[in-house]
Amino acid sequence: MTNTTTRTRIARLLCVVLAAGALFAGAAANAQTYPSRTVSIIVPYAAGGSLDLVTRVLAKSLAARLAQSVIVENKPGAGSNIGAAFVAKAAPDGHTLFLASPATAINVSLYAKLAHDPETDLIPVSLLTAVPSVLIVHPAQPFKSIAEFVAFAKGNPGKLSYGSGGAGSSEHLAAEMFKMMAGIDIVHVPYKGGAPAMTDLAGGQIPMMFTNRIGALPFITSGKVRVLGVADAARSPQLPNTPTFAEAGFRDFKVLVWSGIMAPAGTSAAIVNRLNAAIAASMQATDTKSTLDGMGVTIVGGGPAEFGAFLKNEVTRWRPIVKQSGAKVD
């Protein structure tokens, strides 16, 4: 090998090293100056819902820790896909974030075509909260326990209906999952959102539904609906006298309405880690914990890798339920 060839190879190697160093330095510098402007968290649902409220509590606390404005923007529609696609196309600089939920995992199997790929166009930052689903029924219904409900449904196949926030919603698929586990035949009545379904349940137009504990609690405490079970591993502190489905013999029936923060793919690890640390501190702040505790929300947290593993498991978990339910939206 000639000296000239050796010098050429060394020069090329030096260029590669310098380029890599420049990229690393640039990413580090960006992380140090982040955020340089207002941070937007895109909530793919209408304002006023439980996930929207959780996000607003986070935004207030996060703004103090990032020393920058943090706002919540609602972009509802298409089962959360409009908001997700908007963030997927945003600049990967940490200034536009996405509020992920069970729909993020469900939509992978529910939609034949999406304007984005939930598994590659968005990256996990932090899991936030989790709230268990509950089975609630109208007080006029004769069954007062999970066992009585299952027995009634088996004795009256196809005669019981349940409401949900729409085809493919977490309420719909929670009911379909239990339907398969219990071997019962109940009929789906989809609504344009969980709120109108809850209103009709309280009014006696439908007999039952699965929904998250936050939305159900005011109706339970007022006596407008009766709660039969909590779809979690342990009893709910807000409903200490309500058994879990595991206690009724359905050990694998656990349905959580969770929330998490994601960022556009390509966002640097330095910014993701800075965000994760700021979110963790925000969620553990005394005022944040007090507010969320009052709402009946459980803080989960965790690193990007943990959230990524959780999300992958959720996608895998819901895929057969979506398929067997026959749910279609496009």
C-alpha positions as CSV (number, residue, x, y, z in Angstrom):
1,M,0.0,0.0,0.0
2,T,1.5,3.4,-1.0
3,N,1.8,6.3,1.3
4,T,-0.6,8.2,-0.9
5,T,-3.3,5.6,-0.5
6,T,-2.7,5.4,3.2
7,R,-3.0,9.2,3.5
8,T,-6.2,9.2,1.4
9,R,-7.8,6.6,3.7
10,I,-6.8,8.4,6.8
11,A,-8.2,11.6,5.4
12,R,-11.5,9.9,4.6
13,L,-11.7,8.3,8.0
14,L,-11.0,11.7,9.6
15,C,-13.8,13.3,7.6
16,V,-16.3,10.6,8.8
17,V,-15.2,11.1,12.4
18,L,-15.5,14.9,12.1
19,A,-18.9,14.6,10.4
20,A,-20.2,12.3,13.2
21,G,-18.8,14.6,15.8
22,A,-20.5,17.6,14.2
23,L,-23.9,15.7,14.1
24,F,-23.5,14.7,17.8
25,A,-22.5,18.2,18.8
26,G,-25.5,19.6,16.8
27,A,-27.9,17.2,18.6
28,A,-26.4,18.1,22.0
29,A,-26.7,21.8,21.2
30,N,-30.3,21.4,20.2
31,A,-31.1,19.5,23.4
32,Q,-29.4,22.2,25.5
33,T,-31.5,25.0,23.9
34,Y,-34.7,22.9,23.8
35,P,-37.4,24.1,23.9
36,S,-36.8,27.3,22.0
37,R,-40.5,28.1,21.5
38,T,-44.0,26.9,22.6
39,V,-44.5,23.2,22.9
40,S,-47.8,21.8,21.6
41,I,-49.4,18.6,22.8
42,I,-51.9,17.3,20.2
43,V,-54.8,15.6,21.8
44,P,-56.7,13.6,19.2
45,Y,-60.1,14.0,21.0
46,A,-62.5,16.9,21.7
47,A,-61.9,19.1,24.6
48,G,-63.4,18.1,28.0
49,G,-62.8,14.4,27.9
50,S,-60.8,12.5,30.5
51,L,-57.7,12.2,28.4
52,D,-57.9,15.9,27.4
53,L,-58.1,16.9,31.1
54,V,-55.1,14.7,32.0
55,T,-53.1,16.4,29.3
56,R,-54.0,19.9,30.5
57,V,-52.9,19.0,34.0
58,L,-49.6,17.8,32.6
59,A,-49.1,20.8,30.3
60,K,-49.4,23.2,33.2
61,S,-46.8,21.4,35.3
62,L,-44.5,20.7,32.3
63,A,-44.4,24.4,31.3
64,A,-42.8,25.2,34.6
65,R,-40.1,22.6,34.2
66,L,-39.3,23.4,30.6
67,A,-39.4,27.2,31.3
68,Q,-41.5,27.5,28.1
69,S,-45.2,27.6,27.2
70,V,-46.9,24.3,26.8
71,I,-50.3,24.3,25.1
72,V,-52.9,21.6,24.4
73,E,-54.4,21.5,20.9
74,N,-57.4,19.4,20.1
75,K,-57.5,17.7,16.7
76,P,-60.2,15.1,17.0
77,G,-61.5,12.7,14.3
78,A,-61.0,9.4,12.6
79,G,-60.5,7.5,15.9
80,S,-57.5,9.7,16.8
81,N,-55.8,9.3,13.4
82,I,-56.1,12.9,12.4
83,G,-54.1,14.1,15.4
84,A,-51.6,11.2,15.0
85,A,-51.0,12.0,11.3
86,F,-50.5,15.7,12.1
87,V,-47.8,14.9,14.6
88,A,-46.1,12.3,12.4
89,K,-45.6,14.9,9.8
90,A,-44.4,17.6,12.2
91,A,-40.7,18.6,12.5
92,P,-38.9,16.1,14.8
93,D,-37.6,18.8,17.2
94,G,-39.7,18.1,20.2
95,H,-42.0,21.1,19.8
96,T,-45.0,19.1,18.6
97,L,-46.0,16.0,20.7
98,F,-48.8,13.5,20.6
99,L,-51.1,12.3,23.3
100,A,-51.3,8.5,22.7
101,S,-54.1,6.3,24.0
102,P,-55.4,2.7,23.5
103,A,-56.6,3.9,20.1
104,T,-53.0,4.3,19.0
105,A,-52.5,0.5,19.5
106,I,-55.9,-0.5,18.3
107,N,-55.8,1.5,15.0
108,V,-52.9,-0.6,13.8
109,S,-55.3,-3.5,13.3
110,L,-58.6,-1.6,12.9
111,Y,-57.7,0.5,9.8
112,A,-56.7,-1.1,6.5
113,K,-55.0,2.2,5.4
114,L,-53.6,5.0,7.5
115,A,-52.0,8.3,6.6
116,H,-49.2,7.4,9.0
117,D,-47.6,4.3,10.5
118,P,-48.2,4.4,14.3
119,E,-45.3,1.9,14.8
120,T,-42.6,3.8,12.9
121,D,-43.7,7.4,12.4
122,L,-44.1,8.2,16.1
123,I,-41.6,7.3,18.9
124,P,-42.4,6.8,22.6
125,V,-41.4,9.4,25.1
126,S,-43.3,8.5,28.3
127,L,-46.3,6.6,29.6
128,L,-48.4,8.9,31.7
129,T,-51.5,7.4,33.3
130,A,-53.8,4.5,33.4
131,V,-57.5,4.2,34.4
132,P,-59.3,0.8,34.5
133,S,-62.5,0.1,32.6
134,V,-65.6,-0.7,34.6
135,L,-68.8,-2.5,33.6
136,I,-71.8,-0.4,34.4
137,V,-75.5,-1.2,34.0
138,H,-78.8,0.6,34.3
139,P,-80.3,0.1,37.9
140,A,-83.4,-1.4,36.4
141,Q,-81.5,-4.4,35.1
142,P,-82.0,-7.5,37.2
143,F,-78.3,-8.6,37.6
144,K,-76.3,-7.1,40.4
145,S,-73.0,-9.0,40.0
146,I,-70.7,-10.1,37.2
147,A,-71.8,-13.7,37.8
148,E,-75.5,-12.8,37.6
149,F,-74.9,-10.8,34.4
150,V,-73.1,-13.7,32.7
151,A,-75.9,-16.1,33.7
152,F,-78.6,-13.7,32.5
153,A,-76.7,-13.2,29.2
154,K,-76.3,-16.9,28.6
155,G,-80.0,-17.4,29.3
156,N,-81.0,-14.6,26.9
157,P,-78.6,-14.8,24.0
158,G,-78.7,-11.8,21.7
159,K,-81.2,-10.0,23.8
160,L,-78.8,-7.7,25.8
161,S,-77.2,-4.8,24.1
162,Y,-74.3,-2.6,25.1
163,G,-73.3,0.9,24.1
164,S,-69.9,2.2,23.1
165,G,-68.2,5.3,21.8
166,G,-68.1,3.8,18.3
167,A,-66.9,0.8,16.3
168,G,-63.3,0.0,17.3
169,S,-63.4,2.2,20.4
170,S,-61.9,0.9,23.6
171,E,-65.4,0.5,25.1
172,H,-66.4,-1.6,22.1
173,L,-63.4,-3.8,22.1
174,A,-63.4,-4.2,25.9
175,A,-67.0,-5.6,25.6
176,E,-66.0,-7.8,22.7
177,M,-63.1,-9.2,24.7
178,F,-65.3,-10.0,27.7
179,K,-67.9,-11.4,25.3
180,M,-65.4,-13.9,24.0
181,M,-64.0,-14.8,27.4
182,A,-67.4,-15.3,29.0
183,G,-69.0,-17.1,25.9
184,I,-72.0,-14.8,25.8
185,D,-73.9,-13.1,23.0
186,I,-74.5,-9.4,23.5
187,V,-75.3,-6.8,20.8
188,H,-73.2,-3.8,20.0
189,V,-74.9,-0.4,19.8
190,P,-72.3,2.2,18.6
191,Y,-72.6,5.9,19.4
192,K,-70.7,8.9,18.2
193,G,-68.7,9.2,21.3
194,G,-68.8,7.8,24.9
195,A,-70.7,10.7,26.3
196,P,-74.0,10.2,24.4
197,A,-73.8,6.4,25.1
198,M,-73.4,7.2,28.8
199,T,-76.4,9.6,28.7
200,D,-78.6,6.9,27.1
201,L,-77.4,4.3,29.6
202,A,-78.4,6.6,32.5
203,G,-81.7,7.2,30.8
204,G,-82.4,3.5,30.4
205,Q,-82.2,3.5,26.6
206,I,-79.4,0.9,26.7
207,P,-78.8,-1.6,29.5
208,M,-75.0,-1.6,29.9
209,M,-71.6,-0.5,28.7
210,F,-67.9,-0.8,29.5
211,T,-66.2,2.6,30.0
212,N,-63.4,4.2,31.9
213,R,-63.8,4.8,35.6
214,I,-63.3,8.6,35.4
215,G,-66.3,9.1,33.1
216,A,-68.4,6.6,35.0
217,L,-67.8,7.7,38.6
218,P,-70.2,10.7,38.7
219,F,-73.0,8.5,37.4
220,I,-72.1,5.7,39.8
221,T,-72.1,8.0,42.9
222,S,-75.3,9.6,41.9
223,G,-77.0,6.2,41.5
224,K,-77.9,6.7,37.8
225,V,-75.9,3.5,37.0
226,R,-74.8,0.5,38.9
227,V,-71.2,-0.8,38.7
228,L,-70.6,-4.5,38.5
229,G,-66.9,-4.9,38.2
230,V,-63.5,-3.3,37.7
231,A,-61.2,-4.5,34.9
232,D,-58.0,-4.2,36.8
233,A,-55.7,-6.4,38.9
234,A,-56.8,-4.8,42.2
235,R,-59.9,-3.1,43.4
236,S,-60.2,0.6,42.8
237,P,-59.7,3.0,45.7
238,Q,-62.6,5.0,44.4
239,L,-64.8,1.9,44.3
240,P,-63.5,-0.2,47.2
241,N,-66.7,-2.3,47.4
242,T,-66.7,-3.2,43.7
243,P,-65.0,-6.5,42.9
244,T,-62.5,-7.0,40.0
245,F,-63.3,-9.3,37.1
246,A,-60.5,-11.6,38.4
247,E,-62.4,-12.1,41.6
248,A,-65.4,-13.3,39.5
249,G,-63.2,-15.8,37.7
250,F,-62.0,-13.8,34.7
251,R,-58.3,-13.5,35.6
252,D,-57.1,-12.3,32.2
253,F,-59.7,-9.6,31.8
254,K,-57.8,-6.4,32.4
255,V,-58.6,-3.3,30.4
256,L,-56.8,0.0,31.1
257,V,-57.5,3.3,29.4
258,W,-53.9,4.6,29.3
259,S,-52.2,7.8,28.1
260,G,-48.7,8.6,27.0
261,I,-46.6,11.1,25.1
262,M,-45.1,10.4,21.7
263,A,-42.9,12.5,19.3
264,P,-42.3,12.5,15.6
265,A,-39.8,9.8,14.4
266,G,-36.4,11.4,14.1
267,T,-36.6,13.4,17.3
268,S,-33.1,13.1,18.9
269,A,-32.6,10.8,21.9
270,A,-31.3,13.8,23.8
271,I,-34.5,15.7,23.4
272,V,-36.6,12.6,24.1
273,N,-34.7,12.0,27.3
274,R,-35.0,15.7,28.4
275,L,-38.7,15.5,27.8
276,N,-39.0,12.2,29.6
277,A,-37.2,13.6,32.7
278,A,-39.3,16.8,32.6
279,I,-42.6,14.8,32.3
280,A,-41.5,12.5,35.2
281,A,-40.9,15.5,37.4
282,S,-44.1,17.1,36.3
283,M,-46.2,14.0,37.1
284,Q,-44.7,13.6,40.5
285,A,-45.2,17.3,41.5
286,T,-47.4,17.6,44.5
287,D,-50.1,19.7,42.8
288,T,-50.2,17.4,39.8
289,K,-50.5,14.3,41.9
290,S,-53.2,15.8,44.0
291,T,-55.3,16.9,41.0
292,L,-54.9,13.5,39.2
293,D,-55.7,11.6,42.5
294,G,-58.9,13.6,42.8
295,M,-59.8,12.6,39.2
296,G,-59.2,8.9,40.1
297,V,-56.2,8.7,37.7
298,T,-53.2,6.4,38.4
299,I,-49.8,7.8,37.4
300,V,-47.7,5.3,35.7
301,G,-44.6,6.9,34.1
302,G,-41.5,5.1,32.9
303,G,-38.8,5.6,30.3
304,P,-39.1,5.6,26.5
305,A,-38.0,2.0,26.2
306,E,-40.6,0.9,28.8
307,F,-43.3,2.8,27.0
308,G,-42.2,1.3,23.6
309,A,-42.4,-2.3,25.0
310,F,-45.8,-1.5,26.5
311,L,-47.2,-0.1,23.3
312,K,-45.9,-3.1,21.3
313,N,-47.6,-5.4,23.7
314,E,-50.9,-3.5,23.4
315,V,-50.7,-3.7,19.6
316,T,-50.3,-7.5,19.9
317,R,-53.0,-7.8,22.5
318,W,-55.7,-6.0,20.6
319,R,-55.0,-7.5,17.2
320,P,-57.0,-10.7,17.6
321,I,-59.8,-8.9,19.4
322,V,-60.2,-6.5,16.5
323,K,-60.1,-9.4,14.0
324,Q,-62.6,-11.6,15.9
325,S,-65.0,-8.7,16.6
326,G,-65.2,-7.9,12.9
327,A,-64.9,-4.2,13.7
328,K,-64.3,-2.1,10.6
329,V,-64.2,1.6,10.0
330,D,-62.9,2.0,6.5
